[in-house]
Amino acid sequence: MCLKLVMTLAGAFFACAAFAVRFDAAEPIWTAAERGEINSTIAFTTHFEWDGKAPLQLRLAGCSIFKVFVNGKFAAYGPARGPHGWFRMDEWDISRVARKGDNRLNIVGVAYNTTTYYIVEHEPFLQAEVLSGGKVVRATGDGKWDANFTGRVRKTQRYSLQRAQSEVYEVSRHDYWEWWKRDGFKDKSLVIANAPAVRLLERGAPYPKFEIDGTYRPTDVLAVGLRKGDLGKAPHLWDEKSSFLGRTYPTDALQYRPSVEWWKRTIVPQAKLEGEVAKVDMAHGVRYEGAINDTGFLRLKVKVTKPGRLLVGFDEILVDGKLDFLKRFRCNNIVMWDVKEPGDYDFESFEPYTFKFAEVIMLEGEAIVEKLEMRTYKNPNATRICSLNDPAGRKIFEAARETFAQNAVDVFTDCPSRERAGWLCDSYFTGPAEHFFTGRNEIERTFLRNFALADRFPHLPDGMVPMCYPGDHINKNYIPNWSMWLILELANYFERTGDRETVDLLRPRVEGLMKFYAQYLNADGALANLPGWVFVEWSHANDAKLVKDGVNWPSNMTYSDVLAKVARLYNRPELAEQSEKLKGLIRERSYDGIWFRDNAKHPDVTETCQYYAFFHGVATPNTHPELWKRLTDEFGPERKAKGLYKEVWPSNAFIGSLMRLIVLKREGCDAQVSREIRGYYLKMAEATGTLWEHDRPKASCNHGFASYLAILLDETNMCAKSLSRVEHVERVDLCQGYY
């Protein structure tokens, strides 16, 4: 039986036996004419009766994303994301927004119909039912729903390379939002048709509380003006030529280009704002700042006195005192409302975004901005109490907590902003953080099983898994190293949970990967000339000649660890022997007596390669004592400033610096770990209240892997407390006498 068939049958059997769920009455539906349109947003409207006492529940599944309103009040956002061939069913308690008697239900869905790293592309559908006291009182397919367009503009720019279209709205009348929530655009009713049946899974993740972050305060009056002269081409707008991941509208077909309008303008602070409300017009805007860099739905309360186009731009950090998201972050961080009538409006974005700073301007017209806030979207279970006493440690700990909560809602994500994608390697570190903060590993379990349950991974070679998932990769890109981190995470997960079921479910995937790697072993037994996007870290360690030209030793260090882990997980002693032989080869060929070198052909030395060696067990303080002493005594957050070892290319936050801290902790260097964490990460925590992808704010300032820092902080603090209770103990830096 072929490997693909084994994987499919194993996934289908397991899901049906232990994970599958079903609706009592609902059938999948969509509108007949809108199934293939990019960025098509439809409002489905119905009514139901409730006695005001019985448990009231909404079950919902669908593609792509849905927002739920009951009697005009926000009720839910989802569903959780699932693998190819499967869709997860959310079950929401909606009694808090319902009333006795007649209730109006609006489910607004956007069908992106384009490839992203964020959501698996599939034919759009909605499947939903309302249960009162366990009895179905309304269900899609019962003929009692209306479907209509909303004011979201379809032909807009892509938000980012990895996510779908950005948000632009035409607000045609002053009571617009209540109008469609109440009446569902009955004068423009669309024909509803049945959609193909799908297979369903349970949500497998906690339900967010959608709490309001009301800490955003207006800080500055902004001067807004048109830039003069030849401006050249606007950066990173992800038009049809540059967005190679999925379909998008041709540039000349776009109805609005808010990012271009933003880029054409100078927007700079003019004066500090006094008070809580601000007037905005063509020449003046207002800046808001939150307590932390948070994630959720942008909310704006505004009184429009003269109609016009209202724009809100946002970002995680300021660059030279200004928002610079187009260049810094390469995302169209703007939501736009084209308001046609004066009136009071309460706006809210459809999708979640991440920002600490936001600026409101108008391209024409006038308005009074009364409030800007956020409906948060994050994991509610990160409740572990911080035990640290010093302010710096507590600040980093809380930043790690926020970073985790914002990157662990339905899957582990790399960042909650640019991509919202379930990246491997990041997840290796976020998994332990989930257990640390929540006491469980429910999201990691769901995350790992997504890889197991998928029917197939389109566009990838046989045996390979996606570098981030759920999502699609029509450009056929993948990271062979990241598939290794899937295996390492699985082994780590099994040690923490004892979940043999998930380990066995993933066995066909693991065996497929081992066959894939074997194709690239050279005569010495080392991986050479790996295909795809070979990635080690964000530093010189990822220079093309080092990772792609022949043998890359950090990749082989990771592979040696993989061989040992697979040997233990699936009782493959021959792989344990292969692992030891490869480690011996790496020590012989990569280590030159002073450093481990990154590549068999090139002389470059990176700091990160040294940490790969110790992290994956190729080197230990006993086997390489001089190197270990050099790394512990003379490297760390101050090494570059001191000008030491300039010939060794420095590490970055992802992932060399974290590897360093982990190997130091393994060897009992608690005092040094505690000190270096503050050296590496305090500046991040102070600036944004979250932890970053790089050691500078050049990309995401909120990256899930860094939440692991809370574990190290807690463990080193516990060690310090333990030592303080021991009398007559000579206190020494444990790194000077490593174990």
C-alpha positions in Angstrom: 0.0 0.0 0.0 1.5 3.4 -1.0 2.6 5.9 1.6 0.1 8.5 0.6 -2.8 6.1 0.9 -1.6 4.9 4.3 -1.5 8.5 5.5 -5.0 9.3 4.1 -6.6 6.2 5.7 -4.8 6.7 9.0 -6.0 10.3 9.2 -9.5 9.5 8.2 -9.9 6.6 10.6 -8.5 8.5 13.5 -10.5 11.6 12.9 -13.7 9.7 12.5 -13.1 7.5 15.6 -11.9 10.2 18.0 -12.2 13.7 16.7 -15.1 14.1 14.2 -18.2 16.0 15.1 -21.4 16.7 13.3 -24.3 19.1 13.0 -27.8 17.9 14.0 -29.6 19.6 11.1 -27.5 22.3 9.4 -26.3 21.9 5.8 -23.5 23.9 4.1 -24.7 26.8 2.0 -23.4 29.8 0.1 -24.7 32.2 -2.6 -25.0 30.8 -6.1 -23.1 33.5 -7.9 -20.3 34.3 -5.5 -18.3 31.0 -5.1 -15.2 32.0 -7.0 -14.9 35.7 -6.4 -11.8 37.0 -4.6 -12.6 38.8 -1.3 -16.4 38.2 -1.4 -18.2 39.2 1.8 -21.8 38.0 2.4 -24.2 38.7 5.3 -26.5 35.8 6.1 -29.5 36.8 8.2 -32.2 34.9 10.0 -34.4 35.1 13.2 -35.0 32.6 16.0 -37.1 32.4 19.1 -35.7 31.9 22.6 -37.4 31.4 26.0 -34.7 33.4 27.8 -33.8 30.4 30.1 -32.6 27.4 28.1 -28.9 27.0 27.2 -28.4 28.8 23.8 -25.7 27.7 21.5 -24.5 28.5 18.0 -22.5 25.8 16.1 -20.6 27.2 13.2 -18.2 25.9 10.5 -17.2 27.4 7.2 -14.7 28.9 4.9 -13.1 31.4 5.0 -13.8 33.6 8.2 -17.0 34.6 9.9 -18.2 37.2 12.4 -21.4 36.7 14.3 -23.9 39.3 15.6 -27.0 38.7 17.7 -29.4 41.6 17.8 -26.7 43.8 16.4 -24.2 42.8 19.2 -20.9 41.1 18.5 -21.1 37.4 19.5 -18.3 35.5 17.9 -15.4 35.3 15.4 -14.1 32.1 13.7 -14.1 29.2 13.1 -10.8 27.7 14.2 -8.7 26.7 11.3 -8.3 23.1 10.1 -6.2 21.0 7.7 -6.9 20.2 4.0 -10.0 18.2 3.7 -11.3 19.0 7.2 -13.1 21.9 8.8 -13.4 22.7 12.5 -16.8 23.4 14.2 -17.0 26.1 16.8 -19.7 25.9 19.5 -20.5 29.3 21.0 -22.7 30.3 24.0 -24.7 33.2 22.6 -27.1 33.6 25.5 -25.2 36.7 26.8 -26.3 38.7 23.7 -29.7 37.1 23.1 -33.1 38.2 24.6 -36.4 36.5 25.4 -38.6 36.2 22.3 -37.5 37.1 18.8 -33.7 37.3 18.0 -32.0 38.5 14.9 -28.9 36.5 13.9 -26.4 37.9 11.4 -23.4 35.8 10.3 -21.1 37.8 8.0 -18.6 35.7 6.1 -15.7 36.6 3.9 -14.6 34.1 1.2 -11.1 35.2 0.3 -10.8 32.6 -2.6 -7.0 33.1 -2.8 -4.0 31.4 -1.5 -2.6 32.5 1.9 -0.3 31.2 4.6 -3.2 31.9 7.0 -6.2 29.8 5.8 -6.5 26.7 3.5 -8.1 27.7 0.2 -11.4 26.0 -0.4 -14.8 26.6 -1.9 -16.7 29.0 0.4 -19.5 27.7 2.6 -21.4 28.4 5.8 -22.8 25.7 8.0 -24.5 26.8 11.2 -27.3 26.0 13.6 -28.8 27.5 16.7 -29.8 25.2 19.6 -32.0 26.1 22.5 -32.0 23.6 25.2 -30.3 21.1 22.9 -33.0 21.5 20.2 -32.3 23.0 16.8 -34.4 26.1 16.3 -32.6 27.4 13.2 -30.2 25.8 10.7 -28.6 26.7 7.4 -30.4 24.8 4.7 -33.9 25.3 6.3 -34.9 28.0 3.8 -35.3 30.7 6.4 -32.1 32.8 5.7 -31.4 35.8 3.6 -28.0 36.5 2.0 -26.8 39.9 0.9 -23.7 41.9 0.1 -22.2 44.1 2.7 -20.3 47.4 2.2 -16.9 45.8 2.2 -15.2 46.6 -1.1 -14.1 43.6 -3.0 -11.4 45.0 -5.3 -8.8 46.1 -2.8 -5.1 45.6 -2.2 -3.7 42.5 -0.5 -2.9 43.2 3.1 0.4 41.3 3.0 2.2 38.7 1.0 1.0 36.0 3.4 -2.6 37.2 4.1 -5.5 38.1 1.9 -7.2 41.4 0.9 -7.1 44.5 3.1 -10.3 46.1 4.5 -12.0 49.0 2.7 -15.7 49.8 3.2 -18.2 52.0 1.5 -20.6 53.4 4.1 -23.6 54.5 2.1 -25.8 55.9 4.8 -25.5 57.1 8.4 -27.4 54.2 9.9 -25.6 51.7 7.7 -24.4 49.2 10.3 -27.7 48.9 12.1 -29.4 48.8 8.7 -27.8 45.6 7.5 -27.8 44.0 10.9 -31.5 44.6 11.2 -32.8 44.1 7.7 -30.0 42.2 6.0 -30.1 44.3 2.8 -33.4 42.6 1.7 -33.6 44.9 -1.3 -30.5 43.2 -2.7 -31.2 39.7 -1.6 -28.9 37.0 -3.2 -29.9 33.4 -4.1 -28.7 30.9 -1.5 -27.6 27.5 -2.8 -26.4 24.3 -1.1 -22.6 23.8 -1.0 -20.8 20.5 -1.1 -20.7 18.5 2.2 -17.5 18.7 4.2 -15.8 16.6 7.0 -15.9 18.2 10.4 -13.6 18.3 13.5 -14.0 19.7 16.9 -12.5 23.2 17.6 -9.6 21.9 19.6 -8.8 25.3 21.2 -10.1 27.6 23.9 -12.6 30.3 23.1 -11.4 33.9 23.3 -13.1 36.3 25.7 -12.9 39.3 23.2 -12.2 41.7 26.1 -11.9 45.4 25.3 -8.4 47.0 25.4 -9.4 50.6 26.3 -5.9 51.8 27.0 -5.5 53.5 23.7 -5.2 57.3 24.3 -4.9 60.2 21.9 -1.4 61.6 22.3 -0.6 63.9 19.3 -2.2 66.2 16.8 -0.8 65.3 13.4 0.0 67.6 10.5 -1.0 66.0 7.2 0.2 67.2 3.8 0.8 65.9 0.3 4.5 65.1 -0.5 5.9 67.0 -3.5 8.0 65.9 -6.4 8.5 62.6 -8.0 7.8 60.0 -5.3 8.8 57.0 -7.3 7.1 53.6 -6.6 5.3 53.0 -3.3 6.9 50.1 -1.3 5.5 46.7 -0.8 1.9 47.1 -2.0 1.6 43.4 -3.0 -0.1 44.0 -6.4 -0.7 41.2 -8.9 3.0 41.3 -10.0 4.6 41.1 -6.6 2.1 38.9 -4.8 3.2 35.5 -6.1 1.4 33.5 -3.5 -2.2 33.8 -4.6 -4.7 35.5 -6.8 -5.3 39.2 -6.3 -6.9 41.9 -8.4 -4.9 43.8 -11.1 -3.7 47.1 -9.9 -5.8 49.0 -12.5 -8.9 47.2 -11.3 -8.7 48.3 -7.7 -11.5 50.6 -6.5 -9.3 52.1 -3.7 -5.6 52.1 -2.9 -5.4 53.5 0.6 -1.8 52.5 1.1 -0.8 54.6 -1.9 -2.8 57.6 -0.5 -1.0 57.1 2.9 2.4 56.9 1.2 1.7 60.2 -0.8 1.4 62.1 2.5 3.6 63.4 5.2 2.1 62.6 8.5 4.1 64.0 11.5 3.3 65.1 15.0 2.5 68.8 15.3 1.5 69.2 18.9 0.5 67.2 22.0 -3.2 66.6 22.2 -5.1 67.8 25.2 -8.4 66.0 26.0 -9.9 62.8 24.8 -11.4 63.8 21.4 -9.8 65.1 18.3 -10.8 66.7 15.1 -9.5 65.2 11.9 -9.6 66.7 8.3 -7.4 66.9 5.2 -4.7 68.8 7.1 -4.9 67.2 10.6 -5.0 63.8 12.1 -4.6 62.2 15.5 -2.2 59.6 16.9 -3.3 57.0 19.6 -1.0 54.9 21.7 -1.9 51.8 23.7 -0.4 50.4 26.9 1.1 47.5 25.0 1.4 46.1 21.5 -1.9 44.2 21.4 -3.9 42.1 19.0 -7.6 42.2 18.0 -10.2 44.1 16.1 -9.7 47.8 15.6 -12.7 49.8 16.9 -13.4 53.4 16.2 -16.1 55.7 17.5 -16.4 58.8 15.3 -18.8 61.6 14.5 -18.5 62.5 10.8 -19.5 66.1 10.1 -18.4 66.3 6.5 -18.4 63.0 4.5 -15.1 61.7 3.2 -12.6 58.9 3.2 -11.5 58.0 6.8 -8.2 56.0 7.2 -6.7 54.4 10.2 -3.1 53.4 9.9 -1.4 51.3 12.6 1.9 49.6 13.6 3.6 48.0 16.5 6.3 50.6 17.0 7.3 54.0 15.7 10.4 54.6 13.5 12.0 58.0 14.1 8.8 59.1 15.7 6.6 58.1 12.8 4.5 55.2 11.5 6.5 53.4 8.8 4.6 50.2 8.3 5.0 50.1 4.5 8.8 50.0 4.6 9.4 48.5 8.1 6.7 45.8 8.1 5.8 45.4 4.4 2.1 45.3 5.2 -0.8 47.5 4.2 -1.7 48.3 7.8 -4.7 50.5 7.0 -8.4 50.1 7.3 -10.5 52.6 5.3 -14.1 53.7 5.5 -15.5 55.8 2.7 -18.4 57.6 4.5 -21.1 59.0 2.3 -23.3 60.8 4.9 -22.7 62.7 8.1 -23.6 60.9 11.3 -22.3 59.0 14.4 -20.5 55.8 13.6 -19.1 52.8 15.5 -16.7 51.1 13.2 -14.9 47.8 13.8 -12.4 45.9 11.6 -13.4 42.4 10.4 -10.0 40.8 10.9 -7.7 41.0 13.9 -4.5 43.2 13.6 -1.6 44.0 15.9 -0.6 47.5 17.0 0.5 49.8 19.8 0.2 52.9 17.7 -2.7 54.0 15.4 -3.2 57.2 13.4 -6.6 58.5 12.1 -6.6 60.9 9.1 -9.2 61.9 6.4 -8.4 62.3 2.7 -11.3 64.7 2.5 -14.2 65.7 4.8 -14.1 66.3 8.6 -14.8 64.2 11.7 -14.5 64.1 15.4 -12.8 61.0 16.7 -14.2 60.2 20.1 -12.6 56.8 20.9 -10.2 54.3 19.5 -9.9 50.9 21.1 -9.5 47.2 20.5 -11.6 44.1 20.9 -8.8 41.7 21.8 -8.3 38.2 20.2 -6.1 36.0 22.3 -5.8 32.9 24.4 -7.7 33.4 27.7 -5.9 30.6 29.6 -2.5 32.2 30.0 -3.1 32.8 33.7 0.2 31.6 35.4 1.2 34.1 38.1 4.6 35.7 37.8 6.9 34.8 40.7 9.7 37.3 39.9 10.3 40.2 42.2 12.6 42.5 40.2 10.8 45.0 37.8 12.9 44.1 34.8 12.2 40.3 35.1 8.5 40.9 35.7 8.3 43.2 32.6 9.9 40.5 30.4 7.7 37.8 31.9 4.6 39.8 31.2 5.8 40.5 27.6 6.3 36.8 27.1 2.8 36.1 28.4 1.3 38.6 26.0 3.4 37.2 23.2 2.1 33.8 23.9 -1.5 34.7 24.3 -1.6 36.7 21.1 0.1 33.8 19.1 -1.9 30.9 20.5 -5.6 31.3 19.7 -6.5 28.4 17.5 -3.0 27.4 16.3 0.5 28.5 17.2 1.4 31.4 15.0 4.7 33.0 14.2 3.2 36.5 14.6 -0.4 37.7 15.0 0.0 40.4 12.4 1.9 40.0 9.1 1.0 36.3 8.7 -1.0 34.7 11.5 0.6 31.5 10.1 1.2 28.2 11.9 5.0 28.1 11.4 7.1 25.1 12.5 10.2 25.8 14.5 8.4 28.7 16.2 6.0 26.2 17.5 8.8 24.0 19.0 9.3 26.8 21.5 5.7 27.9 21.8 4.6 24.4 22.8 6.4 24.3 26.1 5.2 27.9 26.7 1.6 26.8 26.3 2.1 24.1 29.0 3.9 26.7 31.3 1.2 29.4 31.0 -2.0 27.3 30.8 -1.1 23.9 32.3 -2.2 22.0 29.2 -1.2 21.4 25.6 -4.5 21.5 23.8 -3.4 23.9 21.0 -0.2 22.1 20.4 -2.1 18.8 20.1 -4.4 20.4 17.5 -1.5 22.1 15.8 0.4 18.8 15.4 -2.6 16.8 14.3 -3.4 19.3 11.6 -0.2 17.9 9.9 -1.4 14.4 10.4 -5.0 14.7 9.3 -4.5 16.6 6.0 -5.5 14.5 3.0 -2.6 16.0 1.1 -0.2 18.9 0.8 -0.7 20.4 -2.6 2.4 21.7 -4.5 5.0 20.0 -2.2 7.3 17.1 -3.0 6.4 13.6 -1.8 7.1 13.2 1.9 7.6 16.9 2.6 5.3 18.9 5.0 4.5 22.6 4.8 6.8 25.0 6.6 3.6 26.7 8.0 0.2 25.2 8.3 -2.8 25.4 7.7 -2.1 27.3 4.5 -1.2 26.7 0.9 2.1 27.1 -1.0 1.4 27.3 -4.7 4.9 28.7 -5.3 6.1 25.2 -4.2 8.2 26.7 -1.5 9.2 24.8 1.7 11.9 24.7 4.3 13.4 21.2 4.7 14.9 22.2 8.1 11.5 23.2 9.4 10.1 19.7 8.8 12.9 18.5 11.1 11.6 20.8 13.8 8.2 19.1 13.4 9.8 15.8 14.5 11.8 17.5 17.3 8.6 19.1 18.5 6.7 15.9 18.4 9.4 14.2 20.6 9.4 17.1 23.0 5.6 17.1 23.1 5.5 13.4 23.8 8.0 13.8 26.7 5.7 16.5 28.2 2.3 14.8 27.6 2.8 11.1 27.1 0.3 11.4 24.2 1.2 8.2 22.3 -1.9 8.6 20.1 -0.7 11.7 18.4 2.8 10.2 18.0 1.3 7.2 16.2 -1.0 9.4 14.1 2.0 11.3 12.8 4.2 8.2 12.1 3.3 8.1 8.4 4.4 11.8 8.1 7.6 11.1 10.0 8.4 8.1 7.8 7.7 10.1 4.7 10.1 12.8 5.9 12.9 10.3 6.6 12.6 9.0 3.1 12.8 12.5 1.8 16.0 13.3 3.7 17.6 10.0 2.6 17.6 11.2 -1.0 20.1 13.9 -0.1 22.7 12.0 1.9 26.2 12.0 0.4 28.7 9.2 0.6 29.8 10.3 4.1 26.2 10.1 5.4 25.7 13.9 5.6 22.9 15.9 4.1 24.1 17.9 1.1 22.6 20.3 -1.3 19.2 20.3 0.3 16.4 21.7 -1.9 13.9 24.4 -1.1 14.4 27.3 1.2 17.1 26.1 3.6 16.8 28.2 6.8 19.0 28.3 9.8 18.3 31.7 11.3 17.9 35.4 10.5 21.6 36.2 10.3 24.7 35.5 8.2 24.2 31.9 9.2 21.6 31.9 6.4 23.9 33.3 3.7 23.2 31.4 0.5 26.6 29.9 0.1 26.6 28.5 3.6 23.1 26.9 3.5 22.9 25.8 -0.2 26.4 25.0 -1.4 27.1 21.4 -0.5 27.1 20.5 3.2 25.6 22.9 5.7 26.6 21.7 9.2 23.8 23.4 11.2 21.3 21.5 9.1 23.2 18.3 9.7 23.3 19.0 13.5 19.6 19.3 13.4 19.3 16.1 11.4 21.5 14.2 13.8 19.1 15.1 16.6 16.1 14.1 14.4 17.6 10.7 13.8 18.0 10.1 17.6 14.4 11.3 18.3 12.8 9.1 15.6 14.8 6.2 17.0 13.3 6.6 20.4 9.7 7.5 19.2 9.3 4.6 16.9 11.9 2.0 18.2 14.3 2.4 15.3 17.8 1.5 16.8 19.5 1.7 13.4 18.6 5.4 13.3 20.3 6.0 16.7 23.4 4.4 15.3 23.2 6.7 12.3 22.8 9.7 14.5 26.0 8.9 16.4 27.9 8.4 13.2 26.7 11.7 11.9 27.6 13.5 15.1 31.1 12.1 14.9 31.4 13.2 11.3 30.3 16.8 12.2 32.9 16.9 15.0 35.6 15.8 12.6 34.7 17.9 9.6 33.0 21.0 11.1 35.2 21.7 14.1 38.6 23.2 13.3 39.9 23.2 16.8 38.6 26.6 17.7 35.1 26.9 16.1 32.4 24.8 14.4 32.3 26.1 10.8 29.0 26.4 9.0 29.9 24.9 5.7 32.3 22.2 4.4 33.5 24.5 1.6 33.5 28.0 3.1 35.6 29.4 6.0 32.8 31.5 7.5 32.1 31.1 11.2 28.8 32.1 12.8 27.9 32.3 16.5 24.7 30.5 15.7 26.5 27.4 14.4 28.2 27.0 17.8 24.8 27.0 19.5 23.4 24.5 17.0 26.2 22.2 18.0 25.5 22.4 21.7 21.7 22.5 21.4 21.6 19.3 19.3 24.1 17.4 21.4 26.9 17.4 18.8 29.1 19.2 21.4 29.0 19.3 25.2 31.0 21.2 27.8 33.0 18.0 28.3 33.8 17.3 24.7 34.6 20.9 23.8 35.6 22.7 27.1 37.6 25.5 25.6 34.9 26.5 23.1 32.3 26.3 25.9 34.4 28.5 28.2 34.8 31.0 25.3 31.1 31.1 24.6 30.1 31.4 28.2 32.7 34.0 29.2 33.0 36.2 26.2 29.8 35.9 24.2 26.3 37.2 25.0 24.3 40.4 24.6 27.4 42.7 25.1 29.8 40.8 22.8 29.2 43.1 19.8 29.5 46.3 21.8 32.8 45.0 23.3 34.2 44.3 19.8 35.1 40.7 20.7 35.7 38.0 18.0 34.7 40.2 15.1 35.5 37.2 12.7 32.4 35.4 14.2 29.2 36.5 12.7 26.7 37.3 15.5 23.4 35.6 16.2 19.9 37.1 16.0 16.9 36.7 18.3 15.4 34.0 16.0 16.8 31.6 17.0 20.4 31.8 17.9 20.1 33.9 21.0 17.3 31.7 22.4 19.4 28.6 21.7 22.2 30.1 23.6 20.1 30.7 26.7 18.6 27.2 26.6 22.0 25.5 26.4 23.3 27.7 29.2 20.3 26.7 31.3 20.8 23.1 30.6 24.3 23.3 32.0 23.2 25.1 35.2 24.3 28.6 34.4 21.2 30.1 36.0 22.7 33.4 37.1 24.1 34.0 33.7 20.9 33.1 31.9 18.9 35.5 34.2 21.4 38.3 33.5 21.5 37.7 29.7 17.7 37.5 29.3 17.5 41.0 30.6 20.3 42.1 28.3 18.7 40.7 25.2 15.0 41.3 25.9 14.4 44.1 28.3 14.5 46.7 25.6 11.8 44.8 23.7 9.5 44.5 26.7 9.9 48.2 27.5 9.2 49.4 24.0 6.2 47.2 23.0 5.2 44.9 25.9 5.9 42.0 23.6 9.0 40.1 22.3 10.4 40.4 18.8 11.4 38.4 15.8 14.7 40.1 15.4 17.0 41.8 17.9 15.9 45.1 16.3 12.3 46.2 15.4 12.8 45.6 11.7 10.0 43.0 11.4 7.5 41.5 13.8 7.6 42.9 17.3 5.4 40.0 18.5 6.7 36.6 17.7 5.4 33.4 19.4 8.7 31.5 19.9 10.0 34.2 22.3 7.3 33.4 24.9 9.6 30.5 25.9 11.6 33.2 27.8 9.0 33.0 30.6 10.1 29.4 31.3 13.7 30.4 31.6 12.9 33.3 33.8 10.8 31.2 36.1 13.3 28.4 36.3 16.3 30.6 37.0 14.2 32.4 39.6 13.3 29.2 41.3 16.9 28.1 41.3 17.9 31.4 42.9 15.2 31.0 45.6 16.4 27.4 46.3 20.0 28.6 46.7 18.9 31.3 49.0 17.4 28.8 51.4 20.6 26.7 51.6 22.8 27.8 54.5 26.6 27.8 54.4 26.7 27.4 50.6 29.4 29.2 48.8 27.7 31.1 45.9 29.6 30.7 42.6 28.7 31.4 39.1 27.7 27.9 37.9 29.1 28.6 34.5 32.6 28.7 35.9 32.2 25.1 37.1 29.8 23.7 34.5 28.5 20.2 35.0 
